[in-house]
Amino acid sequence: MAAAVQKDIEKLSFEQAMEELEKIVSKLEGGHAKLEDAINDYERGAELKKRCENLLQLAETRVQKIIVGKTGPENLELLDS
């Protein structure tokens, strides 16, 4: 994937990336795209998925830091239940 496209994806918020990914999935499920277009859409979709996963991981890390805070790691058990 071109570096310019990758930079474009890195600027998207979680919501923006998810919205675009949903559009790509719908388009691919329709099955009416030319093969080359479908491949390009699939590649972009894979990059958007990776962006969403990275943003979710960052959010999870931030939440864990907030929960641990001053009281220590014992509060993390609350997230697992």
N, C-alpha and C positions, 0 to 999 in steps of 0.2 A: 504494500500500500504506500502511496506517495507520502513524503514527509509533510507536505502542505495539508493533506487530508488528515493525517495523524494529529497535527497541531490543531486543526479545526475541531476534531473530536475532543481533544484535551481541554478545550475551552467550554464545552457543554456542561451544564448542570446535570444532576441526576435526572431531573424531570424532563429536560430537553432530550437527553440521550435515550431515555426510556420511550418517549413519544416517537422519536424517529425510528427506534428499533421496532416498535409496534407497527408502524407504517410499512417498514421493510418486510416484516413477517407477513402482514396481510397481502402485500404485493406478491411475495414469493408463493404464498399459498394459492393465489389466484392462478398461477401457472401460465400466464399469458405473455410473460416477458421473453425477449430474445435470450438465447443462452448466455452470450457475453454480458448482457445487462444483469441477468440473474446472478452470474458469478460475481460481478462487481458489487451488487447489492448484498450478496452473502458475505463477502469480505468486509464490507462496511458494517454489516450487522454484527459480525464477530468482534470487530473493534469497539462498537458501541456496547456490546455485552461486557467486554473487558472493562470499559470505562465505568459502567454501572457497578460491576463487582468491586472495582477499586474504590469507588466513592462509598459504597456500603461498608467496606472494610475500614475506611477512615472514620466513618460515622460510628461504627461499633467501638473502635479504639477510643474515640472521644467520650462515648457514653461510659465505657469502663473506667476511664480516668475520673469522670465525674462521680461515679458510684463509689470507687475506692476512696477518693478524697482523703479526708483526715482520719477516717475510722478504720481503714485497712481493708484487705482483700476479702474478709469474711462476708461482706455485703454482696459480692459477686454471685453467691449462691442464689440470690433472689432472681437473677436473670434466667437461671436454668429451670426454674419451676414453672 
